[in-house]
Each structure stands twice: as C-alpha cells, then as structure tokens.
Amino acid sequence: MKQFAIKGYDSAPSVMELLEEIENGFIVRIIRTRDDWEDVSEEFISKDLFETCLRTGYIAEMSA
C-alpha cells in the first residue's frame, strides 16, 4: 500500500494511503494526527485530482 505525506498549514502530520484503484480514481484513507487524537476518513479522489496534487507538491510519496 502506497502512502503519501499531505502538505498542510500546521505541523500536525497527515497521511494519505491508497486503498484501491478503481476506473476513474482511487479510494484513499486520510489520517490526520493531532496532539491527542486521530481523524481517519475514507474517501474517493479522482485520478486527475491525484495527479494535480502530486505535480504541485501537495502530496509526496513516502519511503517504504
């Protein structure tokens, strides 16, 4: 499973995991870590939006 660091406005780390590739995009899990809790959500992201986020540096693949 590939993981991507999400660039944010604060110092709290956020990670996006690719769960499944489907015809027109991806099902992803987004994990936002805060001081005393985690916010976890599963969402759809289109391939076009994913490629734009990579190209602009909003997300960056993490080393395995």
C-alpha positions as CSV (number, residue, x, y, z in Angstrom):
1,M,0.0,0.0,0.0
2,K,1.5,3.4,-1.0
3,Q,1.5,6.2,1.5
4,F,1.7,9.9,0.8
5,A,2.5,12.8,3.1
6,I,0.0,15.6,2.8
7,K,1.4,19.1,3.0
8,G,-0.6,21.1,5.5
9,Y,-0.8,24.5,7.1
10,D,0.1,23.2,10.5
11,S,2.8,21.0,12.0
12,A,0.4,18.0,12.6
13,P,1.3,15.2,10.2
14,S,-1.3,14.0,7.7
15,V,-1.0,10.8,5.6
16,M,-3.0,9.5,2.7
17,E,-3.0,5.8,1.9
18,L,-4.1,4.4,-1.4
19,L,-6.5,1.6,-0.6
20,E,-7.9,0.7,-4.1
21,E,-7.6,1.9,-7.6
22,I,-10.9,2.0,-9.5
23,E,-11.8,3.0,-13.0
24,N,-11.7,6.8,-12.6
25,G,-9.8,7.3,-9.4
26,F,-8.8,5.9,-6.1
27,I,-10.3,5.0,-2.7
28,V,-8.0,6.5,-0.1
29,R,-7.7,6.6,3.7
30,I,-6.7,10.0,5.1
31,I,-5.2,10.0,8.6
32,R,-4.8,13.4,10.4
33,T,-2.8,13.1,13.6
34,R,-3.4,15.7,16.3
35,D,-2.0,16.0,19.8
36,D,-4.4,13.6,21.5
37,W,-6.5,12.1,18.7
38,E,-6.6,10.9,15.1
39,D,-9.1,11.8,12.4
40,V,-9.5,8.9,9.9
41,S,-11.7,9.0,6.9
42,E,-12.0,7.0,3.7
43,E,-12.8,9.0,0.5
44,F,-12.7,8.9,-3.3
45,I,-10.2,11.0,-5.2
46,S,-10.3,11.3,-9.0
47,K,-7.1,10.4,-11.0
48,D,-7.0,14.0,-12.3
49,L,-7.0,15.5,-8.8
50,F,-4.5,13.0,-7.5
51,E,-2.1,13.8,-10.4
52,T,-2.5,17.5,-9.8
53,C,-1.7,17.1,-6.1
54,L,1.4,15.1,-6.9
55,R,2.5,17.6,-9.6
56,T,2.1,20.7,-7.3
57,G,3.7,19.0,-4.3
58,Y,0.6,19.0,-2.1
59,I,1.2,15.3,-1.6
60,A,4.5,13.4,-1.8
61,E,5.1,9.6,-1.7
62,M,6.7,8.4,1.5
63,S,9.5,5.9,1.5
64,A,8.6,2.3,2.3
